[in-house]
Amino acid sequence: MNIFKSSRGVNMKNVTEVTLFVLMGFTDKLEWQFILFPLFLAVYLFTLVGNSGMVVLVIGDSRLHNPMYYFLSVLSSVDACLSSVITPNMLIDLMSKNKAISLFGCATQMFLLVTFGTTECFLLAAMAYDRYVAIYNPLLYSVSMSPQVYVPLIIASYVGGILHASIHTAATFSLSFCASNEIRHVFCDIPPLLAISCSDTHMNQLLLFCFVGSIEIVTILIVLISYGFILLAILRTRSAERRRKVFSTCGSHLTGVSIFHGTILFMYVRPSSSYALDHDMIVSTFYAIVIPMLNPIIYSLRNKDVKEAMKRVFGKNGCINKVYFSH
C-alpha cells in the first residue's frame, strides 16, 4: 500500500509500506551458521525433552500431585512453548538464504513471545507465594493453596500474558514500517521493530517501559516479600534437615527468578537511547531460548522428590538413572 505522509507530517512520494520483514540473524557467514545450527538444535531438543519430561512426571506420579508441582508443570509447558515460538524458525533461517517473515507471521511471533514471557513472570510470582504458604504455615497449606486458589492463579497468569501481548502487538503493528524491512534480530521482538519504524515511537517506548516496569515491580515484590517470610520461618525452625530442604527448594527457585527477571529488566526497562541491537540480540536469545532449557535443571534435578519420581517413572535401570543418580 502507498502512504503519502510521514509521522512528522512531511509529504512523501509513494513510499511503499513494508509487508515482509527480513530477520538478519546472528551472522551471514556460512561457517558460523554451521556451528550455530547444531548448537541451537541441541538446546531446543534438550528444552523439549526436559520440559515435556517434567509435565509427564507430574501427570504420571501421584506423589507429585500438589500445587508446587502443578505450577512447575505449567511453567515447563510455557517454557516449551516459548522456545518453540522462536527456535524452529531461527534454525530454518540459519540454513536458508531466504530469511523473510510476513507481517502477519512477525506479529504472531511477537504476540506469542510476549504472552509466554509475561505468563512466566506471573507464574514465578505465584510459585513464590506457594512456597511461602507451604513453609510459613504448612498445617494450613492444603486449605490455603486448594484448587480454588491455584487454578485461578494459573488462569490469571495466562490471561495477564495475553492482555499484555495484545497491547504491545496492537501498538507496534499500528506503526508504519516504510524505511527498512531488515530486522537486526533472530526473531520479531519489540525494540528492533521500533528501531526500523518510520513512525513516532515515543508512545510505544512509554508503553513498553510502563507496562513491563509495572509487571516487573509487582512480581518481584511478591517474590521478595514471600521469601522474606520464608527466611523468617527458616530462622525459627530447629530442624537442620528441614532447613536444608527449604534452602534447596527455595534456592533453585530464586536462581531461576533472578536469571529470568534480570534479562527482562535489561531488555525492556531502560531508555531507548541505550539500545544496542547486536548486544540485545544475544541477551534476548538467552531469555527466549537458553532460560527455557535451564529451568528443568534449576527446578528439577536439584529436587529430591523429582529425582525419586524420575526413578519410579523411567525405571531404576534406565539411562536417566545412570546419568543423574549415579552419585
C-alpha distance (Angstrom), angle and dihedral (degrees) to the residues before:
residue distance angle dihedral
M1 . . .
N2 3.78 . .
I3 3.77 123.3 .
F4 3.76 126.2 -168.1
K5 3.78 106.1 -170.2
S6 3.79 131.7 59.3
S7 3.80 125.4 -143.8
R8 3.81 88.8 -96.3
G9 3.78 93.0 54.3
V10 3.82 95.8 -109.4
N11 3.81 113.9 141.9
M12 3.77 115.8 -113.0
K13 3.78 132.2 -170.5
N14 3.77 118.8 -116.1
V15 3.79 97.8 -45.0
T16 3.80 109.3 -176.1
E17 3.77 116.5 -126.8
V18 3.82 113.3 -129.3
T19 3.81 115.8 -109.0
L20 3.83 97.1 166.2
F21 3.77 128.9 46.5
V22 3.79 128.3 -157.7
L23 3.81 117.4 -143.0
M24 3.80 104.5 -145.1
G25 3.82 94.0 -163.1
F26 3.79 128.0 -168.5
T27 3.77 99.2 -51.2
D28 3.80 144.1 -15.4
K29 3.81 92.8 -143.8
L30 3.79 110.3 114.4
E31 3.81 95.9 -144.9
W32 3.81 91.8 56.2
Q33 3.80 91.4 46.2
F34 3.82 90.1 55.8
I35 3.82 89.0 52.5
L36 3.82 96.1 45.0
F37 3.81 96.1 46.0
P38 3.86 98.1 64.2
L39 3.82 90.1 38.1
F40 3.81 94.7 56.0
L41 3.80 91.9 38.0
A42 3.83 89.2 56.5
V43 3.81 91.0 47.3
Y44 3.80 91.0 49.6
L45 3.81 94.4 48.1
F46 3.81 90.9 47.5
T47 3.81 88.9 49.6
L48 3.80 93.1 51.8
V49 3.82 94.2 44.5
G50 3.82 94.2 44.8
N51 3.78 97.2 45.8
S52 3.79 97.8 38.8
G53 3.81 87.9 46.8
M54 3.80 89.9 56.1
V55 3.80 91.2 51.4
V56 3.82 90.8 48.9
L57 3.82 91.1 49.4
V58 3.79 93.9 51.9
I59 3.81 92.2 46.9
G60 3.80 94.8 42.8
D61 3.81 102.1 43.0
S62 3.80 116.5 64.7
R63 3.82 91.3 -160.2
L64 3.81 88.6 67.9
H65 3.80 92.8 53.5
N66 3.79 96.9 114.4
P67 3.83 133.3 102.7
M68 3.82 95.6 -97.1
Y69 3.80 92.3 59.8
Y70 3.79 93.5 38.8
F71 3.81 87.2 58.4
L72 3.81 89.9 46.9
S73 3.80 91.9 51.2
V74 3.81 91.6 49.7
L75 3.82 89.5 47.8
S76 3.81 88.9 51.4
S77 3.80 92.2 51.2
V78 3.82 90.4 49.0
D79 3.82 90.9 49.9
A80 3.81 91.8 49.6
C81 3.80 90.4 50.0
L82 3.82 93.1 45.3
S83 3.79 91.6 53.0
S84 3.83 91.9 44.2
V85 3.80 91.3 54.9
I86 3.82 90.6 59.7
T87 3.80 114.3 20.7
P88 3.82 105.5 58.0
N89 3.82 92.2 51.9
M90 3.81 90.5 45.3
L91 3.82 91.2 51.4
I92 3.81 90.5 51.2
D93 3.81 91.0 49.4
L94 3.81 91.4 51.0
M95 3.80 90.1 59.3
S96 3.79 97.9 36.3
K97 3.80 135.1 76.0
N98 3.79 90.3 -151.4
K99 3.81 106.2 72.6
A100 3.80 95.4 165.8
I101 3.79 123.4 136.8
S102 3.79 124.2 -173.0
L103 3.79 123.2 -116.4
F104 3.81 89.6 -111.3
G105 3.82 92.1 46.1
C106 3.79 90.9 50.4
A107 3.82 92.2 48.4
T108 3.82 90.9 48.3
Q109 3.79 92.5 49.4
M110 3.80 92.2 49.2
F111 3.81 92.3 46.4
L112 3.82 92.6 52.0
L113 3.82 92.4 43.4
V114 3.82 92.6 53.9
T115 3.82 91.9 41.5
F116 3.79 95.3 54.7
G117 3.81 93.9 37.6
T118 3.81 92.7 52.7
T119 3.81 92.4 42.6
E120 3.81 88.4 55.4
C121 3.83 90.3 52.8
F122 3.80 91.1 55.1
L123 3.81 93.0 42.5
L124 3.80 92.2 53.7
A125 3.81 89.3 52.5
A126 3.82 91.0 48.3
M127 3.81 89.8 49.6
A128 3.81 90.4 52.6
Y129 3.82 90.0 51.7
D130 3.81 89.6 48.2
R131 3.83 91.0 53.6
Y132 3.82 90.1 48.2
V133 3.82 91.8 53.5
A134 3.82 92.5 45.1
I135 3.80 96.0 48.7
Y136 3.81 104.8 30.5
N137 3.81 95.4 47.2
P138 3.83 109.0 10.3
L139 3.82 95.3 165.7
L140 3.81 90.7 64.6
Y141 3.81 95.7 39.0
S142 3.81 97.0 105.5
V143 3.81 89.8 51.2
S144 3.80 99.0 39.9
M145 3.83 92.8 46.2
S146 3.80 100.3 37.0
P147 3.83 122.6 146.1
Q148 3.81 87.2 -94.0
V149 3.82 86.8 64.1
Y150 3.81 108.4 34.4
V151 3.82 97.1 41.1
P152 3.85 93.1 56.4
L153 3.83 88.6 45.8
I154 3.81 90.6 55.6
I155 3.82 92.5 44.9
A156 3.81 91.5 47.0
S157 3.82 89.8 52.0
Y158 3.80 90.8 56.3
V159 3.81 93.4 43.2
G160 3.80 90.6 50.2
G161 3.78 90.1 50.4
I162 3.81 93.4 49.9
L163 3.82 93.5 47.4
H164 3.80 92.6 47.8
A165 3.80 91.8 48.3
S166 3.81 91.9 47.6
I167 3.81 91.6 55.6
H168 3.80 95.4 50.6
T169 3.80 95.5 40.2
A170 3.80 92.0 51.2
A171 3.82 92.2 45.0
T172 3.81 94.8 46.3
F173 3.80 98.0 45.6
S174 3.78 93.5 45.5
L175 3.82 85.5 70.3
S176 3.79 124.1 92.7
F177 3.81 117.9 -110.4
C178 3.77 103.9 -164.5
A179 3.80 105.2 126.2
S180 3.80 99.7 65.0
N181 3.79 139.6 -12.9
E182 3.81 95.7 -155.4
I183 3.81 112.7 108.9
R184 3.81 112.4 -161.0
H185 3.77 92.8 -142.7
V186 3.81 143.6 76.6
F187 3.82 93.0 -116.4
C188 3.80 140.5 15.5
D189 3.78 106.3 -80.7
I190 3.80 128.8 161.5
P191 3.86 103.1 -110.9
P192 3.85 96.7 50.3
L193 3.81 90.4 46.2
L194 3.81 91.4 51.4
A195 3.80 88.4 49.5
I196 3.83 93.3 61.7
S197 3.81 97.7 40.5
C198 3.81 118.0 111.0
S199 3.82 90.7 -154.5
D200 3.79 127.4 89.8
T201 3.82 103.2 -85.5
H202 3.81 97.4 -175.8
M203 3.82 93.0 107.1
N204 3.81 91.5 47.1
Q205 3.79 91.3 52.2
L206 3.80 89.8 48.6
L207 3.82 91.1 50.1
L208 3.79 90.6 49.0
F209 3.80 93.3 49.4
C210 3.83 95.2 44.4
F211 3.81 99.8 43.2
V212 3.80 98.3 39.3
G213 3.81 90.8 40.6
S214 3.83 91.9 50.7
I215 3.81 93.1 47.6
E216 3.79 90.9 47.7
I217 3.83 93.5 48.5
V218 3.82 93.6 48.3
T219 3.81 96.5 44.6
I220 3.81 94.9 42.6
L221 3.82 90.6 48.8
I222 3.82 90.2 52.1
V223 3.81 89.5 51.0
L224 3.82 93.9 46.6
I225 3.82 94.6 46.1
S226 3.81 92.0 45.9
Y227 3.80 92.3 50.6
G228 3.79 91.3 44.0
F229 3.81 89.0 61.1
I230 3.82 90.4 42.3
L231 3.82 89.6 54.9
L232 3.80 89.8 52.2
A233 3.81 89.8 51.0
I234 3.81 91.3 49.8
L235 3.81 92.0 50.8
R236 3.80 90.1 52.5
T237 3.80 96.8 50.4
R238 3.80 120.0 91.4
S239 3.80 97.4 -163.2
A240 3.80 112.3 102.2
E241 3.82 90.7 -163.9
R242 3.81 91.6 53.3
R243 3.80 90.9 48.2
R244 3.80 90.8 51.2
K245 3.81 92.5 49.5
V246 3.81 92.7 47.8
F247 3.81 92.8 47.9
S248 3.81 90.7 48.9
T249 3.81 94.6 50.1
C250 3.79 97.3 40.3
G251 3.80 94.9 39.3
S252 3.80 91.2 59.4
H253 3.81 90.9 47.2
L254 3.80 92.8 50.3
T255 3.81 90.5 48.5
G256 3.80 91.2 54.8
V257 3.81 92.9 44.5
S258 3.82 93.0 49.2
I259 3.81 94.5 50.2
F260 3.80 93.7 45.5
H261 3.81 98.5 45.1
G262 3.80 92.3 41.4
T263 3.80 92.3 59.6
I264 3.83 92.7 43.4
L265 3.81 92.2 52.0
F266 3.79 91.7 47.3
M267 3.80 93.0 49.0
Y268 3.78 104.1 43.2
V269 3.81 113.8 11.9
R270 3.81 102.0 69.9
P271 3.81 138.7 78.9
S272 3.81 115.4 -71.7
S273 3.81 89.3 -127.6
S274 3.83 88.7 69.4
Y275 3.81 94.4 56.9
A276 3.80 113.3 122.6
L277 3.80 103.2 -178.4
D278 3.81 96.8 -159.6
H279 3.81 92.6 53.5
D280 3.81 92.0 39.0
M281 3.80 90.0 54.5
I282 3.81 90.3 59.3
V283 3.82 93.5 46.6
S284 3.82 94.5 46.5
T285 3.82 90.1 47.4
F286 3.80 88.0 54.5
Y287 3.82 90.4 50.6
A288 3.82 95.9 45.7
I289 3.81 101.7 35.2
V290 3.81 112.6 17.1
I291 3.83 100.7 41.1
P292 3.85 92.8 55.1
M293 3.81 86.5 55.3
L294 3.82 93.2 48.5
N295 3.81 97.7 48.0
P296 3.84 96.2 74.6
I297 3.81 88.2 52.1
I298 3.81 94.3 45.4
Y299 3.80 96.5 45.5
S300 3.78 103.8 28.9
L301 3.79 116.1 30.3
R302 3.82 92.5 52.1
N303 3.81 91.1 49.7
K304 3.79 116.2 94.0
D305 3.82 94.5 -156.1
V306 3.81 91.4 52.6
K307 3.81 91.8 47.9
E308 3.80 90.8 52.2
A309 3.80 91.0 46.4
M310 3.81 89.7 52.3
K311 3.80 89.3 53.7
R312 3.81 91.7 50.0
V313 3.81 96.5 44.0
F314 3.81 100.8 38.3
G315 3.80 97.8 32.5
K316 3.78 133.3 -103.7
N317 3.80 93.8 -101.7
G318 3.80 97.7 45.1
C319 3.77 125.9 115.5
I320 3.80 91.6 -106.2
N321 3.78 89.6 59.8
K322 3.81 90.8 50.2
V323 3.79 93.0 50.4
Y324 3.78 101.3 43.2
F325 3.79 107.4 23.5
S326 3.79 104.6 39.7
H327 3.77 89.3 99.4
